[in-house]
């Protein structure tokens, strides 16, 4: 038998000790039995911003957020931050007459 629990909880990225994780999972399961699919309600009732059940590394994981997630940074541009230059010095082509 493994010495780690099959139930885990992460609060703002920090793992909860096994006993506390089992207690939170128990409260979460009871709530979900009575309020099927209402993870937002459980989060609100518990003072969290969000609670998301998932599965990671062979364990059931509750991902808990107590604050809003930081906004995602936009992906960097491939050209080092400057827009790509257009052919012909950046001027739009007017037509293809005489070419």
N, C-alpha and C positions, 0 to 999 in steps of 0.2 A: 504494500500500500504506500502511496506517495505521502510525503510529509506536507504537501501544499494542498490547499483547498481547490476545488473545481469552480468556486465562485470568487470573483475578484471585483474590486471597485477601484476606480481611479477618480480622484477629486481634483480638478484643475491640473491633471497630469501627474499627480502624486498618488502612489498606491496606498490603499488603506490596509492596515494589518488584517490578517485573515479573520479574526474573531469579529472585528468591527464590520468587515465586509459581509460576513454571514448575517449579522444583525440587520444591516441595511437591505440585503437581499430579501430577508424574511419580511421586513416592513413593505418593501416594494412588491413582493409577491402577493401579500394580503391585500394591498391596495388594488393591484391589478385584477385580482379575483372579483372584487366588488365593482370596479370601474374599468371594465375591459377596454384596453387600448389607450387609456388616458394617462400617458406618461407625463404630459404637461401639467396635469392636475396633481400628480404625485410630486413633481418638482416644486410647484407652487406651495403645496401644503407643507413640504419639507424645508422650504426656504432656499431652494436652488433655482437657477435660471433654466437649466435643462437636465434631463436624465435620459440617457440613451442606452438600451441594452444591446449588446453585441457579443461576438464570439471571437476570442483571440488566443492563439497559442494553446489550444485545447481547453480553454477555460471560458465560462460565461463571465462577461465583463459588463459592469454598469459604468458608463462614462458620465460623470457628474460634473457640471459646470456651475460655479457659484457666481461667476461674473460673465459678462458678455465676452464672446470670443473676440480676440483682436482682429481687425479687418485684414483680409488677405492682401498681400502686396501684389501689385500687377506684375505680370511676367516681364522680364527685361527684354528690350528689343534686340534683335539679332545684330543690328548695325551699330551697336554701342550707344544707343540712345538717340541717334539722329535719324530722321526720316530718310528713306532711300531716295537717292537722286534720280531724276528722270533723264533719259537720253536727250542729248541736244541742249545741255545746259539748263535743264529744268523748264524750258518753255514747251507748252503743248504743241503738238504737230497740228498744222492748219489744214493740211490736205496732202495728197500724194501726187499732185499734178507735176508733170515733167520729170518724174523719177524713173 
